[in-house]
């Protein structure tokens, strides 16, 4: 499943980044692993909720932790 229209980045890449590249934040995934944050910050913002959902499930985050990670990533993208 694609994370964003117009860009080739997949949900599976989020899981790969967490499982094999030790990515711990959505900002890391969207910025350093996929580079979507630097290609198109608006599309990265649109992809953020799905990235956070995937990471929450994979990393066992609480809803509070997920909310904090989203807020930090929004600040990063701005």
C-alpha positions in Angstrom: 0.0 0.0 0.0 1.4 3.4 -0.9 1.7 6.1 1.7 1.2 9.0 -0.7 -0.2 9.6 -4.1 2.5 10.5 -6.6 5.4 9.0 -4.6 6.6 5.4 -4.6 6.9 5.0 -0.8 5.1 2.0 0.7 3.8 1.1 4.1 6.1 -1.9 4.1 9.1 0.5 4.0 8.0 1.9 7.4 8.0 -1.6 8.9 11.4 -2.3 7.3 12.8 0.9 8.7 11.6 0.0 12.2 12.6 -3.7 12.1 15.9 -3.5 10.2 17.2 0.1 10.3 16.3 0.9 14.0 14.0 3.8 13.0 12.2 5.0 16.2 10.3 8.1 15.1 8.0 9.1 12.3 10.3 12.0 11.6 13.2 9.6 11.1 11.1 7.5 8.7 9.7 10.4 6.7 12.9 12.4 6.7 15.9 10.2 6.7 14.7 6.9 5.5 12.2 7.9 2.8 13.2 11.6 2.3 9.5 12.4 1.7 9.7 15.2 4.3 12.3 16.9 2.0 10.6 16.1 -1.3 7.2 17.3 -0.3 6.4 18.3 3.3 2.7 18.5 2.6 2.6 14.9 1.4 4.7 13.8 4.4 2.1 15.5 6.7 -0.6 13.6 4.9 1.3 10.3 5.4 2.1 11.0 9.0 -1.1 9.5 10.6 -0.6 6.2 8.8 3.1 6.1 9.5 2.4 6.7 13.2 -0.3 4.0 13.2 2.2 1.5 11.8 4.9 2.5 14.2 2.6 2.3 17.2 1.6 -1.2 16.4 5.2 -2.3 15.6 6.8 -0.6 18.6 4.0 -1.1 21.1 3.4 2.6 21.7 0.6 3.8 23.9 -1.9 6.3 22.4 -0.2 9.1 24.4 3.2 8.1 23.0 1.8 8.1 19.5 0.3 11.5 20.0 3.7 12.9 21.2 5.5 11.4 18.2 2.9 13.0 15.9 3.3 16.4 17.5 7.1 16.2 17.3 6.9 15.2 13.6 4.5 18.0 12.8 7.0 20.5 14.4 9.8 18.9 12.3 7.8 19.1 9.1 6.9 22.8 9.7 
